[in-house]
């Protein structure tokens, strides 16, 4: 998760457009738990996983 925060800070410092998605709730069997994060950059690349 530190990579996601680090890359988000770097993207914002460079003035890049990005989105930080966070899982807030799950039900049943899921690949990620609440708190999982994914940074998506304008070019479609990402850091993290949901």
mmCIF entry with sequence, helices, sheets and N, C-alpha, C, O atoms, coordinates in Angstrom:
data_MODEL
# 
_entry.id   MODEL 
# 
_entity.id                         1 
_entity.type                       polymer 
_entity.pdbx_number_of_molecules   1 
# 
_entity_poly.entity_id                      1 
_entity_poly.type                           'polypeptide(L)' 
_entity_poly.nstd_linkage                   no 
_entity_poly.nstd_monomer                   no 
_entity_poly.pdbx_seq_one_letter_code       
;(UNK)(UNK)(UNK)(UNK)(UNK)(UNK)(UNK)(UNK)(UNK)(UNK)(UNK)(UNK)(UNK)(UNK)(UNK)(UNK)
(UNK)(UNK)(UNK)(UNK)(UNK)(UNK)(UNK)(UNK)(UNK)(UNK)(UNK)(UNK)(UNK)(UNK)(UNK)(UNK)
(UNK)(UNK)(UNK)(UNK)(UNK)(UNK)(UNK)(UNK)(UNK)(UNK)(UNK)(UNK)(UNK)(UNK)(UNK)(UNK)
(UNK)(UNK)
;
_entity_poly.pdbx_seq_one_letter_code_can   XXXXXXXXXXXXXXXXXXXXXXXXXXXXXXXXXXXXXXXXXXXXXXXXXX 
_entity_poly.pdbx_strand_id                 A 
# 
loop_
_entity_poly_seq.entity_id 
_entity_poly_seq.num 
_entity_poly_seq.mon_id 
_entity_poly_seq.hetero 
1 1  UNK n 
1 2  UNK n 
1 3  UNK n 
1 4  UNK n 
1 5  UNK n 
1 6  UNK n 
1 7  UNK n 
1 8  UNK n 
1 9  UNK n 
1 10 UNK n 
1 11 UNK n 
1 12 UNK n 
1 13 UNK n 
1 14 UNK n 
1 15 UNK n 
1 16 UNK n 
1 17 UNK n 
1 18 UNK n 
1 19 UNK n 
1 20 UNK n 
1 21 UNK n 
1 22 UNK n 
1 23 UNK n 
1 24 UNK n 
1 25 UNK n 
1 26 UNK n 
1 27 UNK n 
1 28 UNK n 
1 29 UNK n 
1 30 UNK n 
1 31 UNK n 
1 32 UNK n 
1 33 UNK n 
1 34 UNK n 
1 35 UNK n 
1 36 UNK n 
1 37 UNK n 
1 38 UNK n 
1 39 UNK n 
1 40 UNK n 
1 41 UNK n 
1 42 UNK n 
1 43 UNK n 
1 44 UNK n 
1 45 UNK n 
1 46 UNK n 
1 47 UNK n 
1 48 UNK n 
1 49 UNK n 
1 50 UNK n 
# 
_struct_asym.id          A 
_struct_asym.entity_id   1 
# 
_struct_conf.conf_type_id            HELX_P 
_struct_conf.id                      HELX_P1 
_struct_conf.pdbx_PDB_helix_id       AA1 
_struct_conf.beg_label_comp_id       UNK 
_struct_conf.beg_label_asym_id       A 
_struct_conf.beg_label_seq_id        2 
_struct_conf.pdbx_beg_PDB_ins_code   ? 
_struct_conf.end_label_comp_id       UNK 
_struct_conf.end_label_asym_id       A 
_struct_conf.end_label_seq_id        13 
_struct_conf.pdbx_end_PDB_ins_code   ? 
_struct_conf.beg_auth_comp_id        UNK 
_struct_conf.beg_auth_asym_id        A 
_struct_conf.beg_auth_seq_id         2 
_struct_conf.end_auth_comp_id        UNK 
_struct_conf.end_auth_asym_id        A 
_struct_conf.end_auth_seq_id         13 
_struct_conf.pdbx_PDB_helix_class    1 
_struct_conf.details                 ? 
_struct_conf.pdbx_PDB_helix_length   12 
# 
_struct_conf_type.id          HELX_P 
_struct_conf_type.criteria    ? 
_struct_conf_type.reference   ? 
# 
_struct_sheet.id               AA1 
_struct_sheet.type             ? 
_struct_sheet.number_strands   3 
_struct_sheet.details          ? 
# 
loop_
_struct_sheet_order.sheet_id 
_struct_sheet_order.range_id_1 
_struct_sheet_order.range_id_2 
_struct_sheet_order.offset 
_struct_sheet_order.sense 
AA1 1 2 ? anti-parallel 
AA1 2 3 ? anti-parallel 
# 
loop_
_struct_sheet_range.sheet_id 
_struct_sheet_range.id 
_struct_sheet_range.beg_label_comp_id 
_struct_sheet_range.beg_label_asym_id 
_struct_sheet_range.beg_label_seq_id 
_struct_sheet_range.pdbx_beg_PDB_ins_code 
_struct_sheet_range.end_label_comp_id 
_struct_sheet_range.end_label_asym_id 
_struct_sheet_range.end_label_seq_id 
_struct_sheet_range.pdbx_end_PDB_ins_code 
_struct_sheet_range.beg_auth_comp_id 
_struct_sheet_range.beg_auth_asym_id 
_struct_sheet_range.beg_auth_seq_id 
_struct_sheet_range.end_auth_comp_id 
_struct_sheet_range.end_auth_asym_id 
_struct_sheet_range.end_auth_seq_id 
AA1 1 UNK A 18 ? UNK A 22 ? UNK A 18 UNK A 22 
AA1 2 UNK A 37 ? UNK A 41 ? UNK A 37 UNK A 41 
AA1 3 UNK A 46 ? UNK A 48 ? UNK A 46 UNK A 48 
# 
loop_
_atom_site.group_PDB 
_atom_site.id 
_atom_site.type_symbol 
_atom_site.label_atom_id 
_atom_site.label_alt_id 
_atom_site.label_comp_id 
_atom_site.label_asym_id 
_atom_site.label_entity_id 
_atom_site.label_seq_id 
_atom_site.pdbx_PDB_ins_code 
_atom_site.Cartn_x 
_atom_site.Cartn_y 
_atom_site.Cartn_z 
_atom_site.occupancy 
_atom_site.B_iso_or_equiv 
_atom_site.pdbx_formal_charge 
_atom_site.auth_seq_id 
_atom_site.auth_comp_id 
_atom_site.auth_asym_id 
_atom_site.auth_atom_id 
_atom_site.pdbx_PDB_model_num 
ATOM 1   N N  . UNK A 1 1  ? 0.821   -1.195  0.000   1.00 0.00 ? 1  UNK A N  1 
ATOM 2   C CA . UNK A 1 1  ? 0.000   0.000   0.000   1.00 0.00 ? 1  UNK A CA 1 
ATOM 3   C C  . UNK A 1 1  ? 0.863   1.257   0.000   1.00 0.00 ? 1  UNK A C  1 
ATOM 4   O O  . UNK A 1 1  ? 0.440   2.300   -0.498  1.00 0.00 ? 1  UNK A O  1 
ATOM 5   N N  . UNK A 1 2  ? 2.060   1.165   0.551   1.00 0.00 ? 2  UNK A N  1 
ATOM 6   C CA . UNK A 1 2  ? 2.958   2.321   0.558   1.00 0.00 ? 2  UNK A CA 1 
ATOM 7   C C  . UNK A 1 2  ? 3.273   2.778   -0.858  1.00 0.00 ? 2  UNK A C  1 
ATOM 8   O O  . UNK A 1 2  ? 3.401   3.975   -1.113  1.00 0.00 ? 2  UNK A O  1 
ATOM 9   N N  . UNK A 1 3  ? 3.401   1.808   -1.800  1.00 0.00 ? 3  UNK A N  1 
ATOM 10  C CA . UNK A 1 3  ? 3.655   2.167   -3.194  1.00 0.00 ? 3  UNK A CA 1 
ATOM 11  C C  . UNK A 1 3  ? 2.534   3.034   -3.742  1.00 0.00 ? 3  UNK A C  1 
ATOM 12  O O  . UNK A 1 3  ? 2.789   3.996   -4.467  1.00 0.00 ? 3  UNK A O  1 
ATOM 13  N N  . UNK A 1 4  ? 1.295   2.700   -3.402  1.00 0.00 ? 4  UNK A N  1 
ATOM 14  C CA . UNK A 1 4  ? 0.151   3.471   -3.886  1.00 0.00 ? 4  UNK A CA 1 
ATOM 15  C C  . UNK A 1 4  ? 0.228   4.902   -3.361  1.00 0.00 ? 4  UNK A C  1 
ATOM 16  O O  . UNK A 1 4  ? 0.044   5.851   -4.124  1.00 0.00 ? 4  UNK A O  1 
ATOM 17  N N  . UNK A 1 5  ? 0.498   5.066   -2.071  1.00 0.00 ? 5  UNK A N  1 
ATOM 18  C CA . UNK A 1 5  ? 0.584   6.407   -1.499  1.00 0.00 ? 5  UNK A CA 1 
ATOM 19  C C  . UNK A 1 5  ? 1.751   7.187   -2.098  1.00 0.00 ? 5  UNK A C  1 
ATOM 20  O O  . UNK A 1 5  ? 1.617   8.368   -2.417  1.00 0.00 ? 5  UNK A O  1 
ATOM 21  N N  . UNK A 1 6  ? 2.886   6.526   -2.248  1.00 0.00 ? 6  UNK A N  1 
ATOM 22  C CA . UNK A 1 6  ? 4.074   7.174   -2.806  1.00 0.00 ? 6  UNK A CA 1 
ATOM 23  C C  . UNK A 1 6  ? 3.809   7.632   -4.242  1.00 0.00 ? 6  UNK A C  1 
ATOM 24  O O  . UNK A 1 6  ? 4.118   8.768   -4.601  1.00 0.00 ? 6  UNK A O  1 
ATOM 25  N N  . UNK A 1 7  ? 3.244   6.757   -5.052  1.00 0.00 ? 7  UNK A N  1 
ATOM 26  C CA . UNK A 1 7  ? 2.974   7.102   -6.450  1.00 0.00 ? 7  UNK A CA 1 
ATOM 27  C C  . UNK A 1 7  ? 1.881   8.158   -6.578  1.00 0.00 ? 7  UNK A C  1 
ATOM 28  O O  . UNK A 1 7  ? 1.927   8.979   -7.494  1.00 0.00 ? 7  UNK A O  1 
ATOM 29  N N  . UNK A 1 8  ? 0.901   8.151   -5.679  1.00 0.00 ? 8  UNK A N  1 
ATOM 30  C CA . UNK A 1 8  ? -0.131  9.189   -5.684  1.00 0.00 ? 8  UNK A CA 1 
ATOM 31  C C  . UNK A 1 8  ? 0.495   10.543  -5.400  1.00 0.00 ? 8  UNK A C  1 
ATOM 32  O O  . UNK A 1 8  ? 0.196   11.522  -6.085  1.00 0.00 ? 8  UNK A O  1 
ATOM 33  N N  . UNK A 1 9  ? 1.356   10.608  -4.403  1.00 0.00 ? 9  UNK A N  1 
ATOM 34  C CA . UNK A 1 9  ? 2.035   11.865  -4.073  1.00 0.00 ? 9  UNK A CA 1 
ATOM 35  C C  . UNK A 1 9  ? 2.877   12.347  -5.247  1.00 0.00 ? 9  UNK A C  1 
ATOM 36  O O  . UNK A 1 9  ? 2.864   13.535  -5.569  1.00 0.00 ? 9  UNK A O  1 
ATOM 37  N N  . UNK A 1 10 ? 3.608   11.440  -5.891  1.00 0.00 ? 10 UNK A N  1 
ATOM 38  C CA . UNK A 1 10 ? 4.437   11.818  -7.047  1.00 0.00 ? 10 UNK A CA 1 
ATOM 39  C C  . UNK A 1 10 ? 3.579   12.345  -8.194  1.00 0.00 ? 10 UNK A C  1 
ATOM 40  O O  . UNK A 1 10 ? 3.930   13.340  -8.827  1.00 0.00 ? 10 UNK A O  1 
ATOM 41  N N  . UNK A 1 11 ? 2.460   11.683  -8.463  1.00 0.00 ? 11 UNK A N  1 
ATOM 42  C CA . UNK A 1 11 ? 1.573   12.115  -9.548  1.00 0.00 ? 11 UNK A CA 1 
ATOM 43  C C  . UNK A 1 11 ? 1.017   13.508  -9.265  1.00 0.00 ? 11 UNK A C  1 
ATOM 44  O O  . UNK A 1 11 ? 0.973   14.355  -10.157 1.00 0.00 ? 11 UNK A O  1 
ATOM 45  N N  . UNK A 1 12 ? 0.598   13.743  -8.036  1.00 0.00 ? 12 UNK A N  1 
ATOM 46  C CA . UNK A 1 12 ? 0.052   15.054  -7.680  1.00 0.00 ? 12 UNK A CA 1 
ATOM 47  C C  . UNK A 1 12 ? 1.121   16.140  -7.744  1.00 0.00 ? 12 UNK A C  1 
ATOM 48  O O  . UNK A 1 12 ? 0.842   17.258  -8.176  1.00 0.00 ? 12 UNK A O  1 
ATOM 49  N N  . UNK A 1 13 ? 2.340   15.822  -7.317  1.00 0.00 ? 13 UNK A N  1 
ATOM 50  C CA . UNK A 1 13 ? 3.439   16.787  -7.399  1.00 0.00 ? 13 UNK A CA 1 
ATOM 51  C C  . UNK A 1 13 ? 3.719   17.188  -8.840  1.00 0.00 ? 13 UNK A C  1 
ATOM 52  O O  . UNK A 1 13 ? 4.092   18.329  -9.109  1.00 0.00 ? 13 UNK A O  1 
ATOM 53  N N  . UNK A 1 14 ? 3.538   16.243  -9.774  1.00 0.00 ? 14 UNK A N  1 
ATOM 54  C CA . UNK A 1 14 ? 3.773   16.516  -11.196 1.00 0.00 ? 14 UNK A CA 1 
ATOM 55  C C  . UNK A 1 14 ? 2.555   17.139  -11.866 1.00 0.00 ? 14 UNK A C  1 
ATOM 56  O O  . UNK A 1 14 ? 2.605   17.481  -13.048 1.00 0.00 ? 14 UNK A O  1 
ATOM 57  N N  . UNK A 1 15 ? 1.473   17.286  -11.130 1.00 0.00 ? 15 UNK A N  1 
ATOM 58  C CA . UNK A 1 15 ? 0.260   17.875  -11.689 1.00 0.00 ? 15 UNK A CA 1 
ATOM 59  C C  . UNK A 1 15 ? -0.520  16.928  -12.586 1.00 0.00 ? 15 UNK A C  1 
ATOM 60  O O  . UNK A 1 15 ? -1.328  17.372  -13.402 1.00 0.00 ? 15 UNK A O  1 
ATOM 61  N N  . UNK A 1 16 ? -0.287  15.629  -12.445 1.00 0.00 ? 16 UNK A N  1 
ATOM 62  C CA . UNK A 1 16 ? -0.977  14.642  -13.269 1.00 0.00 ? 16 UNK A CA 1 
ATOM 63  C C  . UNK A 1 16 ? -2.403  14.418  -12.776 1.00 0.00 ? 16 UNK A C  1 
ATOM 64  O O  . UNK A 1 16 ? -2.691  14.527  -11.584 1.00 0.00 ? 16 UNK A O  1 
ATOM 65  N N  . UNK A 1 17 ? -3.281  14.105  -13.716 1.00 0.00 ? 17 UNK A N  1 
ATOM 66  C CA . UNK A 1 17 ? -4.635  13.714  -13.371 1.00 0.00 ? 17 UNK A CA 1 
ATOM 67  C C  . UNK A 1 17 ? -4.614  12.243  -12.974 1.00 0.00 ? 17 UNK A C  1 
ATOM 68  O O  . UNK A 1 17 ? -4.048  11.412  -13.685 1.00 0.00 ? 17 UNK A O  1 
ATOM 69  N N  . UNK A 1 18 ? -5.227  11.922  -11.842 1.00 0.00 ? 18 UNK A N  1 
ATOM 70  C CA . UNK A 1 18 ? -5.276  10.533  -11.396 1.00 0.00 ? 18 UNK A CA 1 
ATOM 71  C C  . UNK A 1 18 ? -6.478  10.335  -10.483 1.00 0.00 ? 18 UNK A C  1 
ATOM 72  O O  . UNK A 1 18 ? -7.088  11.292  -10.006 1.00 0.00 ? 18 UNK A O  1 
ATOM 73  N N  . UNK A 1 19 ? -6.798  9.067   -10.255 1.00 0.00 ? 19 UNK A N  1 
ATOM 74  C CA . UNK A 1 19 ? -7.900  8.692   -9.374  1.00 0.00 ? 19 UNK A CA 1 
ATOM 75  C C  . UNK A 1 19 ? -7.368  7.669   -8.384  1.00 0.00 ? 19 UNK A C  1 
ATOM 76  O O  . UNK A 1 19 ? -6.633  6.757   -8.763  1.00 0.00 ? 19 UNK A O  1 
ATOM 77  N N  . UNK A 1 20 ? -7.736  7.818   -7.121  1.00 0.00 ? 20 UNK A N  1 
ATOM 78  C CA . UNK A 1 20 ? -7.385  6.838   -6.102  1.00 0.00 ? 20 UNK A CA 1 
ATOM 79  C C  . UNK A 1 20 ? -8.672  6.141   -5.669  1.00 0.00 ? 20 UNK A C  1 
ATOM 80  O O  . UNK A 1 20 ? -9.536  6.750   -5.038  1.00 0.00 ? 20 UNK A O  1 
ATOM 81  N N  . UNK A 1 21 ? -8.793  4.856   -6.014  1.00 0.00 ? 21 UNK A N  1 
ATOM 82  C CA . UNK A 1 21 ? -9.973  4.066   -5.656  1.00 0.00 ? 21 UNK A CA 1 
ATOM 83  C C  . UNK A 1 21 ? -9.666  3.254   -4.404  1.00 0.00 ? 21 UNK A C  1 
ATOM 84  O O  . UNK A 1 21 ? -8.572  2.707   -4.261  1.00 0.00 ? 21 UNK A O  1 
ATOM 85  N N  . UNK A 1 22 ? -10.635 3.181   -3.502  1.00 0.00 ? 22 UNK A N  1 
ATOM 86  C CA . UNK A 1 22 ? -10.481 2.433   -2.258  1.00 0.00 ? 22 UNK A CA 1 
ATOM 87  C C  . UNK A 1 22 ? -11.695 1.547   -2.033  1.00 0.00 ? 22 UNK A C  1 
ATOM 88  O O  . UNK A 1 22 ? -12.831 2.014   -2.119  1.00 0.00 ? 22 UNK A O  1 
ATOM 89  N N  . UNK A 1 23 ? -11.466 0.277   -1.749  1.00 0.00 ? 23 UNK A N  1 
ATOM 90  C CA . UNK A 1 23 ? -12.560 -0.628  -1.391  1.00 0.00 ? 23 UNK A CA 1 
ATOM 91  C C  . UNK A 1 23 ? -13.026 -0.234  0.001   1.00 0.00 ? 23 UNK A C  1 
ATOM 92  O O  . UNK A 1 23 ? -12.233 -0.196  0.941   1.00 0.00 ? 23 UNK A O  1 
ATOM 93  N N  . UNK A 1 24 ? -14.323 0.062   0.132   1.00 0.00 ? 24 UNK A N  1 
ATOM 94  C CA . UNK A 1 24 ? -14.832 0.473   1.445   1.00 0.00 ? 24 UNK A CA 1 
ATOM 95  C C  . UNK A 1 24 ? -15.699 -0.594  2.104   1.00 0.00 ? 24 UNK A C  1 
ATOM 96  O O  . UNK A 1 24 ? -15.891 -0.579  3.320   1.00 0.00 ? 24 UNK A O  1 
ATOM 97  N N  . UNK A 1 25 ? -16.224 -1.523  1.299   1.00 0.00 ? 25 UNK A N  1 
ATOM 98  C CA . UNK A 1 25 ? -17.061 -2.576  1.868   1.00 0.00 ? 25 UNK A CA 1 
ATOM 99  C C  . UNK A 1 25 ? -17.066 -3.762  0.913   1.00 0.00 ? 25 UNK A C  1 
ATOM 100 O O  . UNK A 1 25 ? -17.014 -3.586  -0.304  1.00 0.00 ? 25 UNK A O  1 
ATOM 101 N N  . UNK A 1 26 ? -17.130 -4.962  1.461   1.00 0.00 ? 26 UNK A N  1 
ATOM 102 C CA . UNK A 1 26 ? -17.236 -6.171  0.647   1.00 0.00 ? 26 UNK A CA 1 
ATOM 103 C C  . UNK A 1 26 ? -18.312 -7.074  1.228   1.00 0.00 ? 26 UNK A C  1 
ATOM 104 O O  . UNK A 1 26 ? -18.728 -6.920  2.376   1.00 0.00 ? 26 UNK A O  1 
ATOM 105 N N  . UNK A 1 27 ? -18.750 -8.018  0.409   1.00 0.00 ? 27 UNK A N  1 
ATOM 106 C CA . UNK A 1 27 ? -19.706 -9.025  0.867   1.00 0.00 ? 27 UNK A CA 1 
ATOM 107 C C  . UNK A 1 27 ? -19.325 -10.350 0.221   1.00 0.00 ? 27 UNK A C  1 
ATOM 108 O O  . UNK A 1 27 ? -19.010 -10.397 -0.968  1.00 0.00 ? 27 UNK A O  1 
ATOM 109 N N  . UNK A 1 28 ? -19.353 -11.398 0.983   1.00 0.00 ? 28 UNK A N  1 
ATOM 110 C CA . UNK A 1 28 ? -19.009 -12.707 0.443   1.00 0.00 ? 28 UNK A CA 1 
ATOM 111 C C  . UNK A 1 28 ? -17.520 -12.838 0.188   1.00 0.00 ? 28 UNK A C  1 
ATOM 112 O O  . UNK A 1 28 ? -16.704 -12.129 0.777   1.00 0.00 ? 28 UNK A O  1 
ATOM 113 N N  . UNK A 1 29 ? -17.187 -13.753 -0.695  1.00 0.00 ? 29 UNK A N  1 
ATOM 114 C CA . UNK A 1 29 ? -15.789 -14.017 -1.028  1.00 0.00 ? 29 UNK A CA 1 
ATOM 115 C C  . UNK A 1 29 ? -15.291 -12.975 -2.026  1.00 0.00 ? 29 UNK A C  1 
ATOM 116 O O  . UNK A 1 29 ? -15.845 -12.850 -3.118  1.00 0.00 ? 29 UNK A O  1 
ATOM 117 N N  . UNK A 1 30 ? -14.264 -12.236 -1.665  1.00 0.00 ? 30 UNK A N  1 
ATOM 118 C CA . UNK A 1 30 ? -13.729 -11.179 -2.529  1.00 0.00 ? 30 UNK A CA 1 
ATOM 119 C C  . UNK A 1 30 ? -12.211 -11.283 -2.591  1.00 0.00 ? 30 UNK A C  1 
ATOM 120 O O  . UNK A 1 30 ? -11.583 -11.759 -1.645  1.00 0.00 ? 30 UNK A O  1 
ATOM 121 N N  . UNK A 1 31 ? -11.608 -10.835 -3.715  1.00 0.00 ? 31 UNK A N  1 
ATOM 122 C CA . UNK A 1 31 ? -10.152 -10.905 -3.830  1.00 0.00 ? 31 UNK A CA 1 
ATOM 123 C C  . UNK A 1 31 ? -9.424  -9.883  -2.952  1.00 0.00 ? 31 UNK A C  1 
ATOM 124 O O  . UNK A 1 31 ? -8.255  -10.078 -2.618  1.00 0.00 ? 31 UNK A O  1 
ATOM 125 N N  . UNK A 1 32 ? -10.094 -8.817  -2.585  1.00 0.00 ? 32 UNK A N  1 
ATOM 126 C CA . UNK A 1 32 ? -9.484  -7.790  -1.740  1.00 0.00 ? 32 UNK A CA 1 
ATOM 127 C C  . UNK A 1 32 ? -10.408 -7.461  -0.580  1.00 0.00 ? 32 UNK A C  1 
ATOM 128 O O  . UNK A 1 32 ? -11.618 -7.676  -0.650  1.00 0.00 ? 32 UNK A O  1 
ATOM 129 N N  . UNK A 1 33 ? -9.835  -6.951  0.459   1.00 0.00 ? 33 UNK A N  1 
ATOM 130 C CA . UNK A 1 33 ? -10.578 -6.577  1.660   1.00 0.00 ? 33 UNK A CA 1 
ATOM 131 C C  . UNK A 1 33 ? -10.766 -5.060  1.695   1.00 0.00 ? 33 UNK A C  1 
ATOM 132 O O  . UNK A 1 33 ? -10.092 -4.343  0.956   1.00 0.00 ? 33 UNK A O  1 
ATOM 133 N N  . UNK A 1 34 ? -11.671 -4.559  2.541   1.00 0.00 ? 34 UNK A N  1 
ATOM 134 C CA . UNK A 1 34 ? -11.810 -3.111  2.684   1.00 0.00 ? 34 UNK A CA 1 
ATOM 135 C C  . UNK A 1 34 ? -10.461 -2.469  3.008   1.00 0.00 ? 34 UNK A C  1 
ATOM 136 O O  . UNK A 1 34 ? -9.679  -2.990  3.804   1.00 0.00 ? 34 UNK A O  1 
ATOM 137 N N  . UNK A 1 35 ? -10.216 -1.342  2.379   1.00 0.00 ? 35 UNK A N  1 
ATOM 138 C CA . UNK A 1 35 ? -8.948  -0.638  2.560   1.00 0.00 ? 35 UNK A CA 1 
ATOM 139 C C  . UNK A 1 35 ? -8.005  -0.819  1.386   1.00 0.00 ? 35 UNK A C  1 
ATOM 140 O O  . UNK A 1 35 ? -7.054  -0.051  1.241   1.00 0.00 ? 35 UNK A O  1 
ATOM 141 N N  . UNK A 1 36 ? -8.246  -1.828  0.533   1.00 0.00 ? 36 UNK A N  1 
ATOM 142 C CA . UNK A 1 36 ? -7.398  -2.029  -0.647  1.00 0.00 ? 36 UNK A CA 1 
ATOM 143 C C  . UNK A 1 36 ? -7.497  -0.798  -1.547  1.00 0.00 ? 36 UNK A C  1 
ATOM 144 O O  . UNK A 1 36 ? -8.566  -0.203  -1.680  1.00 0.00 ? 36 UNK A O  1 
ATOM 145 N N  . UNK A 1 37 ? -6.371  -0.420  -2.166  1.00 0.00 ? 37 UNK A N  1 
ATOM 146 C CA . UNK A 1 37 ? -6.331  0.804   -2.955  1.00 0.00 ? 37 UNK A CA 1 
ATOM 147 C C  . UNK A 1 37 ? -5.741  0.563   -4.336  1.00 0.00 ? 37 UNK A C  1 
ATOM 148 O O  . UNK A 1 37 ? -4.918  -0.331  -4.533  1.00 0.00 ? 37 UNK A O  1 
ATOM 149 N N  . UNK A 1 38 ? -6.184  1.389   -5.298  1.00 0.00 ? 38 UNK A N  1 
ATOM 150 C CA . UNK A 1 38 ? -5.675  1.357   -6.658  1.00 0.00 ? 38 UNK A CA 1 
ATOM 151 C C  . UNK A 1 38 ? -5.572  2.784   -7.162  1.00 0.00 ? 38 UNK A C  1 
ATOM 152 O O  . UNK A 1 38 ? -6.560  3.519   -7.170  1.00 0.00 ? 38 UNK A O  1 
ATOM 153 N N  . UNK A 1 39 ? -4.380  3.177   -7.582  1.00 0.00 ? 39 UNK A N  1 
ATOM 154 C CA . UNK A 1 39 ? -4.165  4.470   -8.227  1.00 0.00 ? 39 UNK A CA 1 
ATOM 155 C C  . UNK A 1 39 ? -4.253  4.245   -9.727  1.00 0.00 ? 39 UNK A C  1 
ATOM 156 O O  . UNK A 1 39 ? -3.563  3.379   -10.265 1.00 0.00 ? 39 UNK A O  1 
ATOM 157 N N  . UNK A 1 40 ? -5.099  5.018   -10.413 1.00 0.00 ? 40 UNK A N  1 
ATOM 158 C CA . UNK A 1 40 ? -5.219  4.939   -11.865 1.00 0.00 ? 40 UNK A CA 1 
ATOM 159 C C  . UNK A 1 40 ? -4.820  6.289   -12.437 1.00 0.00 ? 40 UNK A C  1 
ATOM 160 O O  . UNK A 1 40 ? -5.388  7.326   -12.093 1.00 0.00 ? 40 UNK A O  1 
ATOM 161 N N  . UNK A 1 41 ? -3.823  6.249   -13.324 1.00 0.00 ? 41 UNK A N  1 
ATOM 162 C CA . UNK A 1 41 ? -3.348  7.471   -13.971 1.00 0.00 ? 41 UNK A CA 1 
ATOM 163 C C  . UNK A 1 41 ? -4.161  7.746   -15.234 1.00 0.00 ? 41 UNK A C  1 
ATOM 164 O O  . UNK A 1 41 ? -4.893  6.883   -15.718 1.00 0.00 ? 41 UNK A O  1 
ATOM 165 N N  . UNK A 1 42 ? -4.021  8.952   -15.754 1.00 0.00 ? 42 UNK A N  1 
ATOM 166 C CA . UNK A 1 42 ? -4.769  9.362   -16.941 1.00 0.00 ? 42 UNK A CA 1 
ATOM 167 C C  . UNK A 1 42 ? -4.488  8.454   -18.138 1.00 0.00 ? 42 UNK A C  1 
ATOM 168 O O  . UNK A 1 42 ? -5.365  8.250   -18.977 1.00 0.00 ? 42 UNK A O  1 
ATOM 169 N N  . UNK A 1 43 ? -3.280  7.912   -18.224 1.00 0.00 ? 43 UNK A N  1 
ATOM 170 C CA . UNK A 1 43 ? -2.928  7.042   -19.354 1.00 0.00 ? 43 UNK A CA 1 
ATOM 171 C C  . UNK A 1 43 ? -3.440  5.608   -19.177 1.00 0.00 ? 43 UNK A C  1 
ATOM 172 O O  . UNK A 1 43 ? -3.198  4.752   -20.028 1.00 0.00 ? 43 UNK A O  1 
ATOM 173 N N  . UNK A 1 44 ? -4.146  5.349   -18.072 1.00 0.00 ? 44 UNK A N  1 
ATOM 174 C CA . UNK A 1 44 ? -4.712  4.029   -17.826 1.00 0.00 ? 44 UNK A CA 1 
ATOM 175 C C  . UNK A 1 44 ? -3.827  3.104   -17.018 1.00 0.00 ? 44 UNK A C  1 
ATOM 176 O O  . UNK A 1 44 ? -4.269  2.032   -16.605 1.00 0.00 ? 44 UNK A O  1 
ATOM 177 N N  . UNK A 1 45 ? -2.587  3.497   -16.784 1.00 0.00 ? 45 UNK A N  1 
ATOM 178 C CA . UNK A 1 45 ? -1.701  2.673   -15.964 1.00 0.00 ? 45 UNK A CA 1 
ATOM 179 C C  . UNK A 1 45 ? -2.112  2.785   -14.502 1.00 0.00 ? 45 UNK A C  1 
ATOM 180 O O  . UNK A 1 45 ? -2.780  3.738   -14.103 1.00 0.00 ? 45 UNK A O  1 
ATOM 181 N N  . UNK A 1 46 ? -1.708  1.807   -13.719 1.00 0.00 ? 46 UNK A N  1 
ATOM 182 C CA . UNK A 1 46 ? -2.120  1.812   -12.330 1.00 0.00 ? 46 UNK A CA 1 
ATOM 183 C C  . UNK A 1 46 ? -1.087  1.234   -11.393 1.00 0.00 ? 46 UNK A C  1 
ATOM 184 O O  . UNK A 1 46 ? -0.142  0.562   -11.808 1.00 0.00 ? 46 UNK A O  1 
ATOM 185 N N  . UNK A 1 47 ? -1.291  1.513   -10.108 1.00 0.00 ? 47 UNK A N  1 
ATOM 186 C CA . UNK A 1 47 ? -0.465  0.974   -9.030  1.00 0.00 ? 47 UNK A CA 1 
ATOM 187 C C  . UNK A 1 47 ? -1.433  0.452   -7.980  1.00 0.00 ? 47 UNK A C  1 
ATOM 188 O O  . UNK A 1 47 ? -2.360  1.155   -7.579  1.00 0.00 ? 47 UNK A O  1 
ATOM 189 N N  . UNK A 1 48 ? -1.219  -0.773  -7.539  1.00 0.00 ? 48 UNK A N  1 
ATOM 190 C CA . UNK A 1 48 ? -2.113  -1.393  -6.576  1.00 0.00 ? 48 UNK A CA 1 
ATOM 191 C C  . UNK A 1 48 ? -3.068  -2.326  -7.290  1.00 0.00 ? 48 UNK A C  1 
ATOM 192 O O  . UNK A 1 48 ? -2.946  -2.560  -8.492  1.00 0.00 ? 48 UNK A O  1 
ATOM 193 N N  . UNK A 1 49 ? -4.019  -2.854  -6.541  1.00 0.00 ? 49 UNK A N  1 
ATOM 194 C CA . UNK A 1 49 ? -4.987  -3.779  -7.130  1.00 0.00 ? 49 UNK A CA 1 
ATOM 195 C C  . UNK A 1 49 ? -6.289  -3.756  -6.341  1.00 0.00 ? 49 UNK A C  1 
ATOM 196 O O  . UNK A 1 49 ? -6.304  -3.554  -5.127  1.00 0.00 ? 49 UNK A O  1 
ATOM 197 N N  . UNK A 1 50 ? -7.367  -3.968  -7.062  1.00 0.00 ? 50 UNK A N  1 
ATOM 198 C CA . UNK A 1 50 ? -8.672  -4.105  -6.411  1.00 0.00 ? 50 UNK A CA 1 
ATOM 199 C C  . UNK A 1 50 ? -9.164  -5.468  -6.714  1.00 0.00 ? 50 UNK A C  1 
ATOM 200 O O  . UNK A 1 50 ? -10.254 -5.842  -6.279  1.00 0.00 ? 50 UNK A O  1 
# 
